[in-house]
Amino acid sequence: MKSHKKSVVVLFAVVFMMMGALILGSSVSAAPPSGSSITGTVKLDGVAPHQKGIDMSKEPSCAAIHKDKPAMMESVVAGANGGLANVVVYISQGLSGNEAASSDAVTLTQKGCQYIPHVVALDAGQHMKVVNSDSTSHNIHPQPTKNAEWNKSQPPGSAPFDVTWANEEIAVPVKCNIHPWMHGYIAVVKGPYGVSDDSGAFTLSNVAPGSYTLTAWQETYGTQTQQVTVAAGKAASANFTFKAK
């Protein structure tokens, strides 16, 4: 009798161990592999062209925001070390085509009668919030060629717009029909992307191992491409230099 009870206990122990192994194995295999990254800098070779000041006297509420530091055009924004800002870096070849759009929304803010950021990038299908932080109305008017064009008024204090873009397009110019000096760009890509900051630095996150063509787009200087290979679990690097003109 005692021998029978001991056999039952051992059997239950074995069953529980097997179930634990199955659960553990299932949780491990279900975890998605962590992606690598591509980092680098974008530089300007030469002297950056002078950016014209913006006269906002016809919109006093916005002019007041810039009274201590006049607003400037932003077609070429270069730092003291030659770092070039607002350059969109994305993978133009080598993707599987099954990359999912990011679930994080990006934000395009109108503040001081300027678009912030001047260049915003997002995935096709990724949500974009358009915010009016000014005390005046704006009329947001993107002008795409591969996506549906729209033109929406946004009074002060109104809720943000939530929009998506169906097709890749680099880049969509956007303007305000009320304030003609307001200009920006919306770069719609597929897959990992980055936008260079004031120092020219950029990062593409969650890049699967493989060989890719990397493209850097700048609104004045056009595009450059570079080949890059990403190894599993290792960061890759790529640097771009645009010639001033």
LUMMIZA-170001 format. One line per 10 residues: their letters; for each residue x, y, z of C-alpha. Coordinates in Angstrom, 2 decimals. Example, Ala and Ser with C-alpha at 12.3 -4.5 7.8 and 13.67 -1.06 7.14 Angstrom:
as = 12.30/-4.50/7.80; 13.67/-1.06/7.14
***
This chain:
mkshkksvvv = 0.00/0.00/0.00; 2.81/2.38/0.96; 4.62/1.51/-2.26; 1.50/2.38/-4.28; 1.16/5.78/-2.59; 4.83/6.53/-3.23; 4.39/5.71/-6.94; 1.41/8.09/-7.19; 3.40/10.90/-5.56; 6.31/10.36/-7.94
lfavvfmmmg = 3.95/10.29/-10.92; 2.36/13.61/-9.91; 5.80/15.16/-9.42; 6.88/14.09/-12.90; 3.67/15.46/-14.42; 4.11/18.85/-12.69; 7.73/19.03/-13.83; 6.75/18.32/-17.43; 3.98/20.94/-17.31; 6.41/23.51/-15.91
alilgssvsa = 8.91/22.76/-18.66; 6.22/23.13/-21.31; 5.04/26.47/-19.90; 8.59/27.77/-19.60; 9.46/26.62/-23.10; 6.32/28.23/-24.48; 7.05/31.59/-22.82; 10.64/31.61/-24.05; 9.75/30.77/-27.65; 6.94/33.35/-27.68
appsgssitg = 9.23/36.25/-26.76; 10.11/38.28/-29.86; 13.80/38.58/-30.71; 15.29/41.95/-29.78; 16.26/44.03/-32.78; 19.57/45.77/-33.36; 20.06/49.44/-34.13; 21.77/51.66/-36.67; 23.31/54.86/-35.35; 25.27/57.64/-36.99
tvkldgvaph = 25.55/61.32/-37.77; 24.73/63.61/-40.66; 27.20/66.43/-41.32; 27.29/69.50/-43.54; 30.57/70.06/-45.39; 30.97/73.81/-45.75; 29.20/76.93/-44.53; 25.47/76.65/-44.03; 23.42/79.10/-46.12; 21.95/82.03/-44.22
qkgidmskep = 18.40/81.37/-43.11; 16.03/84.30/-43.62; 14.11/85.71/-40.70; 10.31/85.40/-40.61; 8.14/88.48/-40.33; 5.18/87.55/-38.12; 3.93/91.10/-37.57; 0.59/90.18/-39.16; 0.05/87.65/-36.37; 0.92/89.55/-33.14
scaaihkdkp = 0.26/86.59/-30.84; 2.95/84.57/-32.61; 5.32/87.52/-33.01; 5.23/87.96/-29.23; 6.46/84.39/-28.72; 9.58/85.15/-30.78; 10.31/88.64/-29.41; 13.52/87.51/-27.68; 14.69/85.22/-30.49; 13.38/85.99/-34.00
ammesvvaga = 12.03/83.00/-35.91; 14.07/81.82/-38.88; 13.40/79.66/-41.92; 14.55/76.06/-41.39; 15.43/74.65/-44.80; 19.03/74.05/-43.59; 19.66/73.81/-39.84; 23.31/73.14/-39.00; 25.02/73.22/-35.62; 28.39/74.69/-34.69
ngglanvvvy = 30.07/71.31/-35.21; 28.56/70.86/-38.66; 25.80/68.53/-37.52; 22.83/68.72/-39.87; 19.36/68.53/-38.31; 16.02/67.44/-39.79; 17.47/64.74/-42.04; 15.27/61.66/-42.39; 17.25/58.41/-42.42; 15.36/55.27/-43.39
isqglsgnea = 15.77/51.82/-44.94; 14.93/52.02/-48.63; 15.90/48.48/-49.68; 16.27/45.13/-47.93; 13.15/45.04/-45.78; 10.92/41.97/-45.81; 7.79/44.01/-46.53; 6.02/42.61/-43.48; 7.23/45.25/-41.03; 4.44/46.48/-38.76
assdavtltq = 3.84/50.19/-38.30; 4.85/51.60/-34.95; 2.04/51.68/-32.40; 3.34/54.94/-30.93; 1.75/58.10/-32.31; 3.98/60.95/-33.47; 3.03/64.58/-32.87; 3.18/67.61/-35.15; 2.69/70.76/-33.08; 1.91/74.29/-34.25
kgcqyiphvv = 3.55/76.67/-31.82; 4.59/80.25/-32.44; 3.21/79.88/-35.96; 5.81/77.25/-36.79; 5.64/73.48/-37.28; 7.46/71.60/-34.52; 9.28/69.53/-35.51; 10.00/71.09/-38.89; 10.35/67.57/-40.30; 8.37/64.69/-38.83
aldagqhmkv = 8.76/61.06/-39.91; 6.41/58.13/-39.38; 5.45/54.75/-40.80; 2.67/54.29/-43.30; -0.30/53.43/-41.09; 1.23/55.01/-37.98; -0.94/57.57/-36.20; 0.00/61.25/-36.25; -1.50/63.83/-33.89; -1.71/67.41/-35.15
vnsdstshni = -1.82/69.88/-32.25; -2.54/73.62/-32.18; -0.74/75.18/-29.20; -1.26/78.75/-30.42; -3.95/81.27/-29.50; -4.78/81.71/-33.16; -6.37/79.45/-35.77; -4.35/77.44/-38.26; -5.31/75.77/-41.51; -3.19/72.67/-42.01
hpqptknaew = -2.75/71.74/-45.66; -0.42/68.83/-46.58; 0.17/68.49/-50.34; 1.01/64.85/-51.09; 1.26/63.15/-54.48; 0.91/59.51/-53.33; -1.56/59.99/-50.50; -4.93/61.69/-50.17; -4.69/65.47/-49.86; -6.54/67.19/-47.03
nksqppgsap = -7.04/70.70/-45.73; -8.35/71.23/-42.19; -8.97/74.27/-40.03; -7.92/74.01/-36.36; -9.06/76.80/-34.03; -7.19/77.46/-30.77; -8.11/75.06/-27.98; -9.56/72.46/-30.34; -8.81/68.77/-30.02; -5.80/67.34/-31.90
fdvtwaneei = -6.36/65.75/-35.30; -5.54/62.04/-35.51; -4.46/61.10/-39.03; -2.65/58.27/-40.80; -0.97/57.95/-44.20; -1.59/54.95/-46.40; 1.43/55.11/-48.70; 5.15/55.68/-48.41; 6.02/59.22/-49.54; 9.21/61.14/-48.85
avpvkcnihp = 8.37/63.80/-48.23; 4.96/65.49/-48.06; 5.17/69.30/-47.85; 2.75/70.87/-45.39; 1.71/74.52/-45.15; -0.77/76.75/-43.34; -3.23/78.57/-45.57; -3.59/81.34/-42.97; 0.11/81.95/-42.27; 2.08/81.68/-45.55
wmhgyiavvk = 5.47/81.42/-43.85; 4.58/78.16/-42.15; 6.23/75.24/-43.94; 7.24/71.74/-42.89; 7.57/68.17/-44.16; 5.99/64.83/-43.31; 8.12/61.84/-44.34; 6.08/58.63/-44.64; 8.30/55.54/-44.65; 7.98/51.78/-44.16
gpygvsddsg = 10.13/50.20/-41.49; 12.68/51.64/-39.04; 13.53/55.33/-39.40; 15.25/58.19/-37.59; 15.48/61.98/-37.87; 18.76/63.73/-37.08; 18.80/66.10/-34.12; 20.61/69.43/-33.70; 23.96/67.64/-33.44; 23.27/65.57/-36.58
aftlsnvapg = 22.83/62.32/-34.62; 20.20/59.73/-35.55; 19.15/56.23/-34.49; 17.11/53.53/-36.21; 15.83/51.08/-33.61; 14.56/47.49/-33.84; 16.37/46.63/-37.08; 16.41/42.93/-37.91; 19.74/41.36/-38.95; 20.41/41.74/-42.67
sytltawqet = 21.93/43.86/-45.42; 20.18/47.12/-46.27; 20.30/50.25/-48.35; 20.06/53.25/-46.06; 18.80/56.55/-47.48; 19.21/60.02/-45.98; 16.81/62.72/-47.21; 17.27/66.47/-46.69; 14.81/69.02/-48.09; 17.46/71.24/-49.74
ygtqtqqvtv = 20.25/68.78/-50.60; 18.22/65.77/-51.71; 19.20/62.17/-50.93; 22.23/60.02/-50.30; 22.41/56.24/-49.98; 24.71/53.87/-48.17; 24.96/50.11/-47.74; 24.93/48.76/-44.21; 24.96/45.27/-42.71; 23.32/44.63/-39.36
aagkaasanf = 24.44/41.63/-37.30; 22.24/39.99/-34.66; 22.54/41.72/-31.31; 25.08/44.27/-32.56; 24.68/47.95/-33.38; 25.68/49.08/-36.87; 26.78/52.56/-37.86; 26.47/54.81/-40.91; 27.44/58.44/-41.45; 26.38/60.88/-44.15
tfkak = 27.90/64.16/-45.36; 26.10/66.70/-47.51; 28.03/69.37/-49.42; 26.93/72.93/-48.66; 25.83/75.03/-51.59
***
